[in-house]
Amino acid sequence: MAGDRPYLLDDIEKIVAEIEEEERRRLAVTEKVVLPPKNRVNFSLTPHPEKDELIMFGGEFYNGQKTIVYNDLYFYHISRNEWTQVKAPKGPPPRCSHQAVSVSTEKGQLWMFGGEFISPSQTQFYHYRDLWVYHFGQKHWEKINAEGGPSSRSGHRMVCAKKQLIVFGGFHESNNEFKYFNDLYAFSLEDRTWKKLAPAGTPPSPRSGFQMFALNDGKILVYGGYSKVKVKKAVDKGVVHTDMFLLSPDKLFLY
């Protein structure tokens, strides 16, 4: 498992590139019933679009000495109370605080965007801006190369609405510098292109870790979240948001 390997290099971007190259060399699909996944946080757990299953990917775990980041893929079969681990070719490198959604297109797909990789010592952070899709029917990963998408980030949220992946917010942090986002992007599942959206109205302030979900009428609800603001040099404070927004095709309403 890539998340268990020791990292000795200082260049975290090179580490991530090496892991991705290892995944590209994987040829065979393996699938086996296993014990429940190891302890972790900041993973994704996504309902299958057609089956009585949950799909789990990635996450991180700090054991008191070092941080381990995972890129393993599990299926939890609810009716059987059984976990299956799938190792498929050309998968994403390890990450946490990413987002994943499933759709029923072409026998089912799991779409995943962004997240971050953390060095074992927690001194280096690498934020992703990549988009991946796992094809349930063929059991293989595909990296989507489409220009114009969101910048690298984690802690964002993503939902599927009207054959589009909608990505909002998140943050990027490195070398004691941080930035929180309130930009909005849509990825078309039909023509596989990104588009930056600029809806009317007053948008939510920049944030991460909020709740976002699509309603039955196609509108999207955003609630709460967290961000940090600079107080003075080398001093910042956290802000917990309790506001709620509704995104519709023509306006953004504040409740």
C-alpha positions in Angstrom: 0.0 0.0 0.0 1.5 3.4 -1.0 0.3 5.0 2.2 2.6 2.7 4.3 5.9 3.3 2.4 8.7 5.4 4.1 9.4 8.8 2.6 13.0 9.9 2.8 13.1 12.6 0.1 12.6 16.3 1.0 10.9 17.2 -2.3 7.3 16.3 -1.6 6.3 17.0 -5.2 8.8 14.4 -6.4 7.5 11.9 -3.8 4.0 12.4 -5.2 5.1 12.0 -8.8 7.0 8.8 -8.0 3.9 7.3 -6.3 1.8 8.2 -9.3 4.3 6.6 -11.6 4.2 3.4 -9.5 0.4 3.3 -9.8 0.7 3.7 -13.6 2.8 0.6 -13.8 0.2 -1.5 -12.0 -1.4 -3.8 -14.6 -3.6 -6.4 -12.8 -6.8 -5.9 -10.8 -6.9 -7.6 -7.5 -10.1 -7.9 -5.3 -10.4 -9.7 -2.0 -12.5 -9.7 1.2 -10.6 -8.1 4.0 -10.9 -6.9 7.6 -12.3 -3.4 8.1 -9.9 -0.6 7.0 -7.2 0.8 9.4 -8.0 3.8 11.6 -8.1 7.0 9.7 -9.7 10.4 9.3 -10.5 12.7 6.3 -11.3 9.9 3.9 -14.2 9.9 1.5 -17.2 7.5 2.0 -19.6 7.5 -1.0 -22.8 5.6 -1.6 -22.8 3.5 -4.7 -25.3 4.9 -7.3 -27.0 1.6 -7.9 -25.9 -1.0 -5.3 -26.2 -1.5 -1.6 -22.6 -0.5 -1.1 -20.4 2.3 0.2 -17.1 3.2 -1.5 -14.2 4.4 0.7 -11.0 6.0 -0.5 -7.9 7.5 1.1 -7.6 9.3 4.4 -4.8 9.9 7.0 -3.7 8.5 10.3 -1.3 10.0 12.9 0.1 7.3 15.2 1.8 9.7 17.6 5.1 9.7 15.7 4.3 10.0 12.0 1.4 10.6 9.6 0.4 7.9 7.1 -1.7 8.9 4.1 -3.6 6.2 2.2 -4.7 5.6 -1.4 -6.6 2.4 -0.8 -10.0 1.7 -2.3 -12.6 -0.3 -0.3 -16.2 -1.4 -1.0 -18.5 -2.0 2.0 -21.3 -4.4 1.2 -24.1 -3.3 3.6 -26.3 -6.3 3.5 -23.4 -8.7 4.0 -21.5 -6.5 6.5 -18.4 -7.2 4.4 -15.4 -5.2 3.2 -13.7 -5.8 -0.1 -10.4 -4.1 -1.1 -9.8 -3.4 -4.8 -6.4 -2.6 -6.2 -6.9 -1.3 -9.8 -4.4 -0.1 -12.4 -3.3 3.6 -12.7 -4.9 4.8 -9.4 -4.4 8.2 -7.7 -1.6 8.9 -5.3 -2.4 9.0 -1.5 -4.6 11.8 -0.3 -6.9 13.1 2.4 -9.5 15.8 2.7 -10.5 15.2 -1.0 -14.1 14.9 -2.3 -15.8 12.1 -4.2 -19.2 11.6 -5.7 -20.7 8.7 -7.6 -22.9 8.6 -10.7 -24.7 5.9 -12.6 -23.1 6.7 -16.0 -21.6 3.7 -17.9 -22.3 1.0 -15.2 -21.3 3.5 -12.4 -18.4 5.9 -11.8 -16.7 7.4 -8.8 -15.4 10.9 -9.4 -12.8 12.4 -7.1 -11.2 15.9 -7.0 -8.3 17.5 -5.0 -7.2 16.8 -1.5 -3.7 16.8 0.1 -0.7 14.7 0.8 1.2 15.2 4.1 4.7 14.2 4.8 5.2 11.7 7.8 6.7 14.5 9.9 3.8 16.9 9.1 6.3 19.5 7.9 5.3 19.4 4.2 1.9 19.6 2.5 1.1 19.0 -1.1 -2.4 20.1 -2.3 -3.8 18.4 -5.4 -5.9 19.9 -8.2 -6.3 16.6 -10.2 -9.6 15.0 -11.2 -10.0 11.2 -11.3 -12.8 8.8 -12.2 -13.0 5.1 -11.2 -15.1 3.0 -13.6 -17.0 0.3 -11.6 -17.7 -1.8 -14.7 -14.1 -2.0 -16.0 -12.5 -1.7 -12.6 -9.9 0.8 -13.6 -8.9 4.4 -12.8 -8.7 7.3 -15.3 -7.0 10.6 -14.7 -8.9 13.4 -16.4 -6.8 16.1 -18.2 -9.0 19.1 -18.5 -7.9 22.7 -18.4 -9.5 25.6 -16.5 -10.4 23.8 -13.3 -10.0 24.9 -9.6 -6.6 25.5 -8.2 -5.0 23.0 -5.9 -6.9 22.7 -2.6 -8.4 20.5 0.1 -11.3 20.9 2.5 -13.5 21.9 -0.5 -16.9 20.3 -1.3 -18.2 18.7 -4.5 -21.7 17.6 -5.5 -23.3 16.3 -8.7 -26.2 18.3 -10.1 -27.7 18.1 -13.6 -24.8 16.1 -15.1 -22.2 18.5 -13.6 -19.7 18.2 -10.8 -20.0 21.4 -8.7 -16.9 22.4 -6.7 -16.9 25.1 -4.1 -14.4 26.5 -1.5 -11.6 24.8 0.2 -8.1 26.0 1.3 -4.4 25.8 0.4 -1.7 26.0 3.0 2.1 25.8 2.9 5.1 27.3 4.7 2.8 28.9 7.3 0.9 30.7 4.6 -2.8 29.9 3.9 -5.6 30.9 1.6 -9.3 30.1 1.8 -11.4 30.0 -1.4 -15.0 30.9 -2.3 -14.8 30.3 -6.0 -17.3 28.1 -7.8 -16.6 25.7 -10.7 -18.6 23.2 -12.7 -17.3 20.2 -14.6 -19.5 18.8 -17.4 -19.8 15.0 -17.3 -20.9 15.1 -20.9 -18.1 17.0 -22.6 -15.6 16.8 -19.8 -14.8 20.5 -19.6 -14.4 22.9 -16.6 -16.2 26.2 -16.3 -15.8 28.9 -13.6 -19.2 30.1 -12.5 -20.0 33.7 -11.3 -23.6 33.6 -10.0 -25.4 36.8 -9.1 -25.9 37.9 -5.4 -23.6 37.9 -2.5 -21.5 34.7 -2.3 -20.4 32.9 0.9 -17.1 34.1 2.3 -14.1 31.9 1.7 -14.2 28.7 3.8 -13.5 25.0 4.0 -15.1 22.0 5.9 -18.6 23.1 5.3 -21.7 21.1 4.3 -22.9 21.2 0.7 -25.6 19.1 -1.0 -27.9 19.2 -4.0 -31.6 19.5 -3.5 -34.3 17.7 -5.5 -35.1 20.9 -7.5 -31.5 21.2 -8.7 -30.5 24.0 -6.3 -27.4 23.6 -4.0 -27.3 24.3 -0.3 -24.1 25.5 1.5 -24.0 25.7 5.3 -21.3 26.6 7.8 -17.6 25.8 7.5 -14.3 27.1 8.9 -11.6 29.5 7.9 -8.7 31.4 9.3 -7.9 35.1 9.2 -4.6 37.0 9.9 -4.6 39.0 13.1 -1.0 40.1 12.7 2.2 38.7 11.5 2.6 35.0 12.5 -0.8 35.2 14.3 -4.1 34.1 13.0 -7.4 33.0 14.4 -10.1 30.5 13.4 -13.6 31.5 12.3 -16.5 29.1 12.5 -19.3 30.0 10.0 -23.0 29.5 10.8 -24.5 31.1 7.7 -26.5 29.3 5.0 -26.7 29.9 1.2 -28.8 28.6 -1.6 -27.3 28.5 -5.1 -29.8 28.5 -7.9 -29.2 29.0 -11.6 -29.7 32.7 -11.5 -29.2 33.9 -7.9 -27.5 33.1 -4.6 -29.8 33.7 -1.6 -28.6 34.1 2.0 -30.8 32.8 4.8 
